[in-house]
Amino acid sequence: MKAKAIEIITSDKLKLKGFIFSKQKSKIIYIIIHGLGGNLFSRFDLAEKLVNSAAVMVFNNRGAGIVNRFSKIDNKKGVYSSVQLGSSVENFVDSILDIEAAVKLAGAEGYKKIILLGHSSGSNKIAYYLAHKIKTKVSGGILLAPMSDYALIKKETEPKVLSLALKTAQNLVKINQGDSFLPVKVWPHLISAKRFLSLYLEDSKEEIFSYANPDKKSILKKIKKPIFIILAENDECADRDMGEIKVWFKKVLPAFCRLEIIGGTGHGFYDRANILKNKITKWSASLK
């Protein structure tokens, strides 16, 4: 397996580092979008198997880790600044810039069939991208374990604790301190006020898989490219039976999209990498 180091330059001049892995010349490339707090190695188990039939791009998107420093190109040539990003502070809608730059690089490298592959919160980013970039050169998208962060936090958190955290975050945003971290006594995990609201408000742009709020209009209906959603039967990030979640997806997905549940596995699919690979490659072969 060959590894080519890459630097993805986004339209807002952020530098994202990664690799393209390949074993042989191929016109197909999978671009893996890691999930919340992950990094370019998060789905390496699957990348290793997919690389037998296609190239695979992995990279740190701006949500890598909890807090990370990223290089940013300043206006003056050869001058760089450093910005603080990571899953605790990233702006979700900016994920479009990361994906668009990765797709552009894949095209420049000569790949003709570009397939986005996201896991967990990476699925949110791909769905958002495909719903807003109708004319993208991407052939399709694969969403692994796309779950609702809003539904999960409601399940796992005492109502009083969650209510106080939401109120605190909203107050910080009102006084233009949305980039400040929530006090530890209010929320034990490092996260900014704006990021907290993006993840855990039911009407946020990031709350795409809104099976916990079926009245919310789904942007999945706007997607024009084929997508393949794979759910995990025993997903520990689900707040309800996976069969019920599957029913919701069937109602909101365009007819040309595919939906499956893999039985006996959890959110990470770590014991099902071969099954995932077989399903993914078979579906990808059907794309134009």
TORMIZA-960412 format. One line per 8 residues: their letters; for each residue x negated, y negated, z negated of C-alpha. Coordinates in nm, 4 decimals. Each point is the difference from the previous one (the first is absolute). Example, Ala and Ser with C-alpha at 12.3 -4.5 7.8 and 13.67 -1.06 7.14 Angstrom:
REM residues 2
as = -1.2300/0.4500/-0.7800; -0.1370/-0.3440/0.0660
END
This chain:
REM residues 288
mkakaiei = 0.0000/0.0000/0.0000; -0.1344/-0.3406/0.1011; 0.0548/-0.3084/-0.2128; -0.0148/-0.3492/0.1465; -0.0090/-0.2883/-0.2484; 0.2423/-0.2791/0.0919; 0.0864/-0.3518/-0.1114; 0.3553/-0.1100/0.0617
itsdklkl = 0.0392/-0.3783/0.0222; 0.3541/-0.1161/-0.0697; 0.1556/-0.3151/0.1466; -0.0473/-0.1718/-0.3371; -0.3724/0.0904/0.0259; -0.0086/0.2713/-0.2653; -0.2608/0.2745/0.0479; 0.1289/0.3523/-0.0606
kgfifskq = -0.2535/0.2817/0.0022; 0.0645/0.3554/0.1097; -0.0898/0.2892/0.2294; 0.1212/0.1719/0.3144; -0.0471/0.3751/-0.0246; -0.0014/0.2235/0.3065; -0.1235/0.3383/0.1186; 0.0516/-0.0407/0.3708
kskiiyii = 0.1228/-0.2554/0.2489; 0.3689/-0.0632/-0.0467; 0.2583/-0.2512/0.1172; 0.1911/0.0398/-0.3266; -0.0820/-0.1750/-0.3270; 0.1745/0.0058/-0.3360; -0.0349/-0.3169/-0.2056; 0.0455/0.0877/-0.3659
ihglggnl = 0.1519/-0.2672/-0.2258; -0.0689/0.0898/-0.3609; 0.2454/-0.0582/-0.2815; 0.0143/-0.2163/-0.3126; -0.3440/-0.0369/-0.1569; -0.1485/0.2580/0.2388; -0.2984/-0.0277/0.2290; -0.1377/0.1337/0.3286
fsrfdlae = -0.0679/0.3414/-0.1559; 0.3499/0.0447/-0.1479; 0.1245/0.2355/0.2728; -0.3305/0.1489/0.1035; 0.1402/0.3518/-0.0493; 0.2449/-0.0630/0.2832; -0.2464/-0.1996/0.2108; -0.2413/0.2946/0.0003
klvnsaav = 0.2658/0.2231/0.1538; 0.1388/-0.2509/0.2499; -0.3461/-0.0737/0.1370; -0.0045/0.3450/0.1625; 0.2413/-0.1254/0.2650; -0.0280/-0.3803/-0.0077; -0.2032/-0.2917/-0.1294; 0.0872/-0.1393/-0.3423
mvfnnrga = -0.0503/-0.3554/-0.1235; -0.0184/-0.0647/-0.3738; -0.0623/-0.3388/-0.1598; 0.0523/-0.2000/-0.3164; 0.3028/-0.2198/0.0537; 0.0386/-0.3120/-0.2128; 0.1845/0.2040/-0.2633; -0.2963/0.2276/-0.0691
givnrfsk = -0.0606/0.0672/-0.3688; 0.1503/-0.2088/-0.2794; -0.2274/-0.3028/0.0373; -0.2599/-0.0221/0.2768; -0.2194/-0.2592/0.1657; 0.0283/-0.0338/0.3767; -0.2199/-0.2023/0.2334; 0.1699/-0.2682/0.2043
idnkkgvy = -0.1448/-0.1835/0.2978; -0.0087/-0.3757/-0.0485; 0.0337/-0.2512/0.2811; -0.3741/-0.0427/0.0348; -0.1623/0.2800/0.1961; -0.1852/0.2481/-0.2170; 0.1397/-0.1391/-0.3274; 0.2112/0.2211/-0.2237
ssvqlgss = 0.2057/-0.0500/-0.3104; 0.1277/0.2576/-0.2473; 0.3675/0.0417/-0.0870; 0.1641/0.2015/-0.2737; 0.2573/0.2491/0.1233; 0.1121/0.3539/-0.0845; 0.3366/0.1514/-0.0868; 0.0469/-0.2209/-0.3077
venfvdsi = -0.0016/-0.3247/0.1993; 0.0518/0.0730/0.3711; 0.2765/-0.1670/0.1983; 0.2026/0.2844/0.1522; 0.1001/-0.1805/0.3201; -0.3681/-0.0546/0.0833; -0.0284/0.3759/0.0555; 0.1186/-0.0750/0.3551
ldieaavk = -0.3323/-0.1762/0.0600; -0.1994/0.3043/-0.1156; 0.1915/0.2448/0.2167; 0.0031/-0.2258/0.3049; -0.3784/-0.0433/-0.0196; -0.0531/0.3753/-0.0398; 0.2218/0.0699/0.3026; -0.1886/-0.2600/0.2033
lagaegyk = -0.3324/0.1612/-0.0895; 0.1311/0.3478/0.0895; 0.1033/-0.1310/0.3417; -0.3386/-0.1624/0.0523; -0.1614/0.3348/-0.0799; 0.1903/0.1527/0.2918; 0.2732/0.1960/-0.1790; 0.3246/0.0186/0.1985
kiillghs = 0.2319/0.1663/-0.2510; -0.0122/-0.1838/-0.3327; 0.1969/0.1517/-0.2879; 0.0379/-0.1616/-0.3407; -0.0017/0.2354/-0.2975; 0.0890/-0.1337/-0.3435; 0.0297/0.1618/-0.3395; 0.2162/-0.1303/-0.2848
sgsnkiay = -0.0186/-0.3824/0.0022; -0.1902/0.0248/0.3274; 0.3334/0.1141/0.1434; 0.1604/-0.3289/-0.1076; -0.2686/-0.1891/0.1870; 0.0419/0.2000/0.3190; 0.3789/-0.0295/-0.0074; -0.0254/-0.3763/-0.0516
ylahkikt = -0.2532/-0.0308/0.2823; 0.2052/0.2034/0.2482; 0.3181/-0.1907/-0.0858; -0.1684/-0.3337/0.0755; -0.2458/0.0889/0.2780; 0.2387/0.1310/0.2636; -0.2532/-0.0330/0.2854; -0.2845/0.1790/-0.1794
kvsggill = -0.2181/0.2461/0.1927; 0.0589/0.2585/-0.2714; 0.1613/0.3219/0.1259; 0.1678/0.0838/-0.3297; -0.0272/0.0164/-0.3764; -0.0143/0.2753/-0.2614; 0.1249/-0.0779/-0.3502; -0.1051/0.2411/-0.2737
apmsdyal = 0.1926/-0.0109/-0.3295; 0.1644/-0.3405/0.0531; 0.1488/-0.0739/-0.3406; 0.1607/-0.2993/-0.1712; -0.2224/-0.1722/-0.2588; 0.3073/-0.1830/-0.1289; 0.1878/0.3257/-0.0627; -0.3032/0.1606/-0.1664
ikketepk = -0.0693/-0.2881/-0.2377; 0.3651/-0.0049/-0.1075; -0.0211/0.3699/-0.0736; -0.3254/-0.0168/-0.1975; 0.0366/-0.3287/-0.1892; 0.2226/-0.1010/-0.2892; 0.2501/-0.2620/0.1206; -0.1094/-0.2590/-0.2593
vlslalkt = -0.3659/0.0364/0.0972; 0.0718/-0.0281/0.3716; 0.2366/-0.2938/-0.0498; -0.2613/-0.1952/-0.1979; -0.2699/0.0714/0.2589; 0.2242/-0.1132/0.2865; 0.1003/-0.3164/-0.1854; -0.3617/-0.0796/-0.0851
aqnlvkin = -0.1084/0.0509/0.3613; 0.2818/-0.2181/0.1321; -0.0860/-0.2779/-0.2462; -0.3667/0.0072/0.1026; 0.0977/-0.0312/0.3663; 0.2290/-0.2966/-0.0819; -0.2900/-0.1938/-0.1517; -0.2314/0.0849/0.2946
qgdsflpv = -0.1978/0.2579/-0.1948; 0.1112/0.2996/0.2025; -0.3579/0.1148/0.0517; -0.0527/0.0287/-0.3760; 0.0001/0.3442/-0.1576; 0.2849/0.0981/-0.2284; -0.0978/-0.0051/-0.3688; -0.1022/0.3437/-0.1291
kvwphlis = 0.2616/-0.0219/-0.2754; 0.2669/-0.0320/0.2714; -0.1369/0.2541/0.2489; -0.2900/0.2378/-0.0725; -0.1233/0.0308/0.3596; -0.2032/-0.2669/0.1799; 0.2303/-0.1719/0.2481; 0.0774/-0.3554/0.1087
akrflsly = 0.3438/-0.1517/-0.0395; 0.0641/-0.0204/0.3758; -0.1212/0.3561/0.0550; 0.2226/0.1289/-0.2791; 0.3070/-0.1595/0.1571; -0.0926/0.1329/0.3432; -0.0186/0.3555/-0.1317; 0.2872/0.0049/-0.2456
ledskeei = 0.2776/-0.2316/0.1188; 0.2759/0.1835/0.1835; 0.0354/-0.2758/0.2603; -0.3716/-0.0469/0.0751; -0.1436/0.0493/0.3488; -0.2113/0.2867/-0.1302; 0.3034/0.1953/-0.1233; 0.0553/0.1644/0.3378
fsyanpdk = 0.1150/0.3473/-0.1020; 0.3003/-0.1300/-0.1913; 0.1903/0.3198/-0.0779; 0.0459/-0.1377/-0.3538; 0.1845/-0.2972/0.1507; 0.1944/0.1398/0.2968; 0.1724/-0.3338/0.0636; -0.3299/-0.1607/0.0988
ksilkkik = -0.0436/-0.0379/0.3744; -0.2841/0.2254/0.1130; -0.2684/-0.1278/0.2372; -0.0533/0.3596/0.1106; 0.2815/-0.0584/0.2476; -0.2186/-0.2575/0.1764; -0.2766/0.2472/0.0797; -0.0241/0.0818/0.3714
kpifiila = -0.2906/0.2426/-0.0130; 0.0382/0.3682/-0.0968; -0.0710/0.0698/-0.3644; -0.0392/0.3273/-0.1853; 0.0882/-0.0042/-0.3697; -0.1226/0.2856/-0.2176; 0.1343/0.0248/-0.3534; -0.1328/0.2147/-0.2851
endecadr = 0.2667/0.2130/-0.1680; -0.1499/-0.0413/-0.3494; -0.1177/-0.3591/0.0391; -0.0725/-0.1309/-0.3495; 0.0573/-0.3553/0.1243; 0.3659/0.0699/0.0831; 0.2762/-0.1043/-0.2383; 0.2543/0.2453/0.1400
dmgeikvw = 0.0352/0.3260/0.1892; -0.1911/-0.0035/0.3286; 0.3074/0.1264/0.1843; 0.1826/-0.3203/-0.0953; -0.2921/-0.2114/0.1202; -0.0046/0.1915/0.3279; 0.3697/-0.0798/0.0523; -0.0766/-0.3731/-0.0412
fkkvlpaf = -0.2824/0.0162/0.2540; 0.2257/0.1761/0.2511; 0.2502/-0.2849/-0.0272; -0.2498/-0.2788/0.0657; -0.2487/0.1570/0.2413; 0.0380/-0.0452/0.3760; 0.1086/0.3209/0.1738; -0.3364/0.0462/0.1742
crleiigg = -0.1841/0.0337/-0.3324; -0.0789/0.3250/-0.1786; 0.0412/0.0923/-0.3666; -0.1176/0.3064/-0.1923; -0.0517/0.1189/-0.3561; -0.2970/0.2169/-0.0931; 0.0992/0.2314/-0.2820; -0.1869/0.0801/-0.3187
tghgfydr = -0.2391/-0.2950/-0.0016; -0.0387/-0.3406/-0.1574; -0.0710/-0.3569/0.1029; -0.3576/0.0613/0.1156; 0.0654/0.3135/0.2124; -0.3480/0.1100/-0.1081; 0.0806/0.3711/0.0191; 0.1720/-0.0381/0.3369
anilknki = -0.2667/-0.1640/0.2174; 0.0095/0.2747/0.2627; 0.3790/-0.0121/0.0216; -0.0132/-0.3785/0.0320; -0.2624/0.0217/0.2715; 0.2041/0.2495/0.2036; 0.3188/-0.2055/-0.0234; -0.1791/-0.3247/0.0797
tkwsaslk = -0.1913/0.1287/0.3023; 0.3095/0.1698/0.1439; 0.2066/-0.3174/-0.0345; -0.2812/-0.2163/0.1377; -0.0222/0.2151/0.3114; 0.3574/-0.0994/0.0838; -0.0827/-0.3720/0.0069; -0.0733/-0.1841/0.3208
END
